[in-house]
Amino acid sequence: MSNAASSSVPSPADKFAVTPWMDRLGRILYERPKLMQSLAKMETRLFEDRFDDIPVTAPVWVSGLARSGSTVLLELLAGHPDIVTQRYRDFPPVFTPILWNKFVDYMPGKQEVSTERAHKDGIYVTSESPEAFEEPVWMNFFPHLHKRLWDETFTREASHPEFEAFLNAHIRKLLFLREGMRYLAKANYNVTRLEYLLKLFPDARFVVPIRGPVWHVASLMKQHRLFVQGEVEHPEARAHLAHTGHFEFGLDRVPINCGSESVAATVAELWSEGREAEGWALQWAEVYGYVAERCDMNPALSEAVLFVRYEDICERPAEKMLRVLDHCRLGASDEIIEQARSRLHPPEYYEPHFTPDELHAIRDRTAPVAHYFGYGPSD
């Protein structure tokens, strides 16, 4: 037993502990990408007659830079009766959701108590909570992702027939499994892939959350420190996060390359020099600047994307959540609106504490993009 586990005062990093069975199964599957594809094809052959005629209608993706409010939006939208999502219980074998869920259903049941997730951000989850598990699929078919500083963008010209067939079947499997009509995923890395997804699903809807850069950078820095501590105290968490496709924080942190290797390299260099705030500010400007530019150049994408400012939805949760539901072509839900009113508020567990030089660097790196989204110097 580790010192942290034996201590009377639990460490925040204990949330990063991974159960041995999940660690072993995750390593077996994710170190053998072709095995996962073969198992998925076997599952398709077994159940295709049950989901083959299910249409994929207006799928919804919530995609933005981490710590922008994407998880809360995911959970609120997942409460809609038409919506299905991936859940915590789907991992590790996310490629075979039908077979795995049948197996889990046969396991002895136990009463679950919701627990705060490792992010220590006041979000409590169970195995039935929605979670972001689409990235392992992208990584399997596009193995260059999150390796070094390679270009992470996918435009309308991108093509991968095998991946496209798999994703379409995978969505229909989830619609069949969870008896829903609409697919929803939180997939933050898809922020650089929206045009490709729109080509695959012309009626897709995208919700892109964004926060003012000062508070956003503060949250990103806080999470990175927490993830580094968690991976140091629980080394198995490092592999687990890699398997789930989380490279935003921690020991394997990699900048998102939005088409400029030099900018991504600058972000990495700033981080390595200990200039965390400036590095995150540049990453913020690069990600949201890229999406804004693509929307300006592509009217169809602009119509499919709804930018949601975190500050606005916290200040006017009912109004803004209704706007999100309308954009996603989902019927209004009194329950979701009430949940939005009770859950959406500015963070109460931290505040930005930057030096004057850090504040100057944040504002200098983000000013043009921040202005585009209506943010001023104090945001």
C-alpha positions in Angstrom: 0.0 0.0 0.0 1.3 3.4 -0.9 2.0 6.0 1.8 -0.8 8.1 0.4 -3.3 5.3 0.7 -2.2 4.5 4.2 -2.3 8.1 5.4 -5.3 9.2 7.5 -5.5 12.3 5.2 -6.1 11.2 1.6 -4.1 12.9 -1.1 -6.0 14.6 -4.0 -3.8 12.4 -6.3 -5.5 9.3 -4.9 -8.4 10.0 -7.4 -5.9 9.0 -10.1 -5.5 5.4 -8.9 -6.5 2.9 -11.5 -7.9 -0.5 -10.5 -5.5 -3.4 -11.4 -8.1 -5.1 -13.7 -8.7 -1.9 -15.6 -5.0 -1.2 -16.0 -4.3 -4.8 -17.3 -7.2 -4.9 -19.7 -6.5 -1.4 -20.9 -2.9 -2.3 -21.7 -3.9 -5.5 -23.5 -6.3 -3.7 -25.7 -4.6 -0.4 -26.4 -1.2 -1.9 -27.1 -2.9 -4.0 -29.8 -4.8 -1.6 -32.0 -5.5 -4.2 -34.7 -7.0 -6.5 -32.1 -9.5 -3.8 -31.1 -10.5 -3.3 -34.8 -11.0 -7.1 -35.2 -13.1 -7.4 -32.1 -15.2 -4.5 -33.3 -15.8 -6.1 -36.7 -16.8 -9.3 -35.0 -19.3 -7.4 -32.9 -20.6 -5.7 -36.1 -21.2 -9.1 -37.7 -23.0 -10.4 -34.7 -25.4 -7.5 -34.2 -25.5 -5.6 -37.6 -29.0 -6.8 -38.3 -30.2 -5.0 -35.2 -28.7 -1.6 -35.8 -28.1 -1.5 -39.6 -31.3 0.4 -40.3 -30.9 3.0 -37.5 -30.2 6.4 -39.0 -27.5 8.7 -37.7 -29.4 12.0 -37.5 -27.8 15.3 -36.6 -25.1 14.0 -34.2 -23.8 16.5 -31.7 -20.3 17.2 -30.6 -19.2 19.4 -27.8 -15.6 20.4 -28.6 -13.4 23.1 -27.2 -10.2 23.6 -25.3 -10.2 21.6 -22.0 -11.6 23.5 -18.9 -14.0 25.5 -21.1 -17.2 24.0 -19.5 -17.5 21.1 -22.0 -18.2 18.5 -19.3 -21.1 20.4 -17.8 -22.5 21.0 -21.3 -22.1 17.3 -22.0 -23.9 16.3 -18.8 -26.8 18.7 -19.3 -27.3 17.7 -22.9 -27.1 14.0 -22.0 -30.2 14.5 -19.8 -32.3 14.9 -23.0 -34.5 11.9 -23.6 -33.4 11.6 -27.3 -29.7 11.6 -26.5 -27.3 8.7 -26.1 -23.6 9.1 -25.1 -20.7 6.9 -24.2 -20.4 6.3 -20.4 -17.7 5.6 -17.9 -18.8 2.0 -17.9 -17.8 1.6 -21.6 -14.1 1.7 -20.8 -11.7 0.0 -21.5 -13.3 -1.9 -24.5 -14.9 1.1 -26.1 -14.7 -0.5 -29.5 -17.2 -3.2 -28.6 -19.9 -1.4 -26.6 -22.7 -4.0 -27.1 -20.7 -7.0 -26.1 -19.0 -5.2 -23.2 -22.2 -3.8 -21.8 -23.9 -7.2 -22.0 -21.0 -8.6 -20.0 -21.2 -5.8 -17.4 -24.9 -6.3 -17.0 -24.3 -9.9 -16.0 -21.8 -8.9 -13.3 -23.0 -8.8 -9.7 -24.5 -5.4 -9.1 -23.5 -3.0 -6.3 -24.9 0.2 -5.2 -22.9 3.1 -6.5 -22.3 6.4 -4.7 -21.3 9.3 -7.0 -17.7 10.6 -6.3 -15.9 13.7 -7.4 -13.8 13.1 -10.5 -10.0 13.4 -10.4 -10.2 17.0 -11.7 -11.4 18.1 -8.2 -13.8 20.5 -9.9 -17.0 19.7 -8.1 -18.3 17.3 -10.8 -19.5 14.0 -9.3 -19.8 10.9 -11.5 -20.8 7.2 -11.5 -20.2 4.5 -14.0 -23.4 5.6 -15.7 -22.2 9.2 -16.2 -21.5 10.4 -19.7 -17.8 10.5 -20.6 -15.5 11.4 -23.5 -14.3 8.1 -25.1 -14.3 9.0 -28.8 -10.6 9.9 -28.9 -9.3 6.3 -28.6 -11.2 5.6 -31.9 -9.4 8.5 -33.7 -6.1 7.5 -32.3 -6.5 3.9 -33.5 -7.1 4.9 -37.1 -4.9 8.0 -37.1 -1.8 6.8 -35.1 0.1 10.1 -35.7 -2.3 12.0 -33.3 -0.6 13.3 -30.1 2.8 12.1 -31.3 5.3 14.9 -31.3 3.9 18.2 -32.8 2.3 16.9 -36.0 -0.5 18.7 -37.6 -3.8 17.8 -35.8 -6.2 19.5 -38.3 -8.7 17.6 -40.5 -10.3 19.6 -43.3 -13.0 18.7 -45.9 -10.3 17.1 -48.0 -9.5 14.5 -45.3 -10.5 10.9 -46.2 -10.2 7.6 -44.4 -13.0 5.2 -45.6 -12.3 2.5 -43.0 -12.4 5.0 -40.2 -15.6 6.6 -41.6 -17.4 3.3 -41.8 -16.3 2.4 -38.3 -17.4 5.7 -36.8 -20.8 5.4 -38.5 -21.3 1.9 -37.2 -20.1 2.7 -33.8 -22.6 5.6 -33.4 -25.4 3.3 -34.6 -24.3 0.6 -32.1 -24.7 3.2 -29.2 -28.1 4.3 -30.5 -29.2 0.7 -30.5 -27.6 -0.1 -27.2 -29.1 2.8 -25.3 -32.3 3.1 -27.3 -31.9 6.7 -28.3 -32.3 8.8 -31.4 -29.4 11.2 -31.3 -25.7 10.7 -30.6 -23.8 13.1 -28.4 -20.1 13.2 -27.6 -17.7 15.5 -25.8 -14.6 15.3 -27.9 -12.4 18.3 -27.2 -9.8 17.4 -29.7 -12.4 17.4 -32.5 -12.2 21.2 -32.3 -9.6 20.8 -35.1 -11.7 18.3 -37.1 -15.1 20.0 -37.4 -15.0 20.4 -41.2 -14.2 16.7 -41.7 -17.0 15.7 -39.4 -19.4 18.0 -41.2 -18.4 16.4 -44.5 -19.2 13.0 -43.0 -22.4 14.1 -41.3 -23.8 17.2 -43.1 -26.5 17.8 -40.5 -24.1 17.6 -37.5 -24.3 20.2 -34.8 -21.2 21.5 -32.9 -21.1 23.3 -29.6 -17.8 25.0 -28.9 -17.4 26.3 -25.4 -15.0 29.1 -24.6 -13.9 31.0 -21.6 -12.2 34.3 -21.0 -8.4 33.7 -21.3 -7.4 34.9 -17.8 -9.7 32.5 -15.9 -9.3 29.8 -18.6 -5.5 29.8 -18.3 -5.7 29.7 -14.5 -7.9 26.6 -14.7 -5.6 24.9 -17.2 -2.6 25.5 -15.0 -4.4 24.2 -12.0 -5.4 21.0 -13.8 -1.9 20.4 -15.1 -0.4 20.6 -11.7 -3.0 18.2 -10.3 -2.5 15.7 -13.2 1.3 15.7 -12.8 1.0 15.0 -9.1 -1.6 12.3 -9.8 0.6 10.5 -12.4 3.7 10.8 -10.2 1.9 9.2 -7.2 0.0 6.7 -9.3 2.2 5.8 -12.4 -0.5 3.5 -13.8 -2.6 6.6 -14.3 -0.2 7.8 -17.0 -1.0 4.8 -19.2 -4.7 5.1 -18.4 -4.8 8.7 -19.6 -2.9 7.9 -22.7 -5.3 5.0 -23.5 -8.3 7.4 -23.1 -6.7 10.0 -25.3 -6.0 12.7 -22.7 -2.8 14.6 -23.4 -4.0 18.0 -22.3 -2.3 17.7 -18.9 0.2 15.6 -17.0 3.6 14.1 -17.8 2.7 13.4 -21.4 1.2 16.8 -22.2 1.4 17.7 -25.9 0.3 21.0 -27.4 -2.5 20.9 -30.0 -1.0 21.7 -33.4 -3.7 23.7 -35.3 -1.7 23.6 -38.6 1.4 25.6 -37.5 4.3 23.4 -36.2 6.2 26.5 -35.2 3.4 27.8 -33.0 3.0 24.4 -31.3 6.8 24.2 -30.8 6.7 27.7 -29.2 3.9 26.5 -26.8 6.0 23.5 -25.8 9.1 25.7 -25.4 7.3 28.2 -23.1 6.1 25.3 -21.0 9.5 23.8 -20.8 10.9 27.2 -19.7 8.4 27.4 -16.8 6.4 30.1 -18.6 3.1 28.2 -18.1 0.7 31.1 -18.3 2.2 32.4 -21.5 2.3 28.9 -23.1 -1.4 28.2 -22.2 -2.4 31.7 -23.5 -0.7 31.0 -26.9 -2.5 27.6 -27.0 -5.8 29.3 -26.2 -5.3 31.8 -29.0 -4.2 29.2 -31.5 -7.2 26.8 -30.9 -9.9 29.4 -30.8 -8.3 31.5 -33.6 -8.2 28.4 -35.8 -11.9 27.6 -35.3 -12.9 31.2 -35.8 -10.9 31.3 -39.0 -12.4 28.1 -40.4 -16.0 29.3 -39.6 -15.3 32.6 -41.3 -14.1 30.8 -44.4 -16.8 28.1 -44.4 -20.4 29.3 -44.2 -21.8 25.7 -43.7 -19.4 25.2 -40.8 -20.3 28.6 -39.3 -24.0 27.6 -39.4 -23.3 24.3 -37.7 -21.2 25.8 -34.9 -22.5 27.5 -31.8 -19.9 29.2 -29.6 -20.9 29.3 -26.0 -19.1 31.7 -23.7 -18.8 30.2 -20.2 -19.4 33.5 -18.6 -22.6 34.1 -20.5 -24.1 30.7 -19.7 -23.2 31.1 -16.0 -24.8 34.6 -16.0 -28.0 33.6 -17.9 -28.2 29.8 -17.7 -31.8 29.3 -18.8 -31.6 31.6 -21.8 -28.3 30.3 -23.0 -29.2 26.6 -22.4 -32.3 27.1 -24.4 -30.2 28.5 -27.2 -27.9 25.4 -27.0 -30.9 23.0 -27.2 -32.3 24.9 -30.1 -29.0 24.9 -32.0 -28.7 21.2 -31.4 -32.2 20.7 -32.8 -33.4 19.2 -29.5 -36.7 19.9 -28.0 -36.8 22.2 -25.0 -36.6 20.5 -21.6 -37.7 22.1 -18.4 -35.6 19.6 -16.4 -32.4 20.5 -18.3 -33.1 24.2 -17.9 -33.6 23.8 -14.1 -30.4 21.8 -13.9 -28.6 24.5 -15.8 -29.8 27.1 -13.3 -28.6 25.0 -10.4 -25.3 23.9 -11.8 -23.9 26.7 -13.9 -22.0 29.3 -11.9 -18.5 30.8 -11.9 -15.9 28.5 -10.2 -15.8 28.8 -6.4 -12.8 26.6 -5.7 -10.0 28.7 -7.2 -9.2 32.2 -8.4 -6.5 33.4 -10.8 -3.3 34.6 -9.1 -1.0 35.9 -11.7 2.0 38.2 -11.5 1.8 41.4 -13.5 4.2 39.9 -16.1 2.0 36.8 -16.5 -1.1 38.9 -16.9 0.7 41.0 -19.6 1.8 37.9 -21.4 -1.7 36.4 -21.4 -3.2 39.6 -22.7 -0.5 40.0 -25.3 -0.8 36.5 -26.6 -4.6 36.4 -26.7 -5.7 39.9 -27.5 -6.8 39.6 -31.1 -8.7 36.3 -30.7 -10.2 37.4 -27.3 -11.5 40.6 -29.0 -13.1 38.5 -31.8 -15.1 36.7 -29.1 -16.0 39.8 -27.2 -13.5 39.6 -24.3 -11.8 42.6 -22.9 -8.3 42.9 -21.2 -9.7 42.0 -17.8 -11.2 38.7 -19.0 
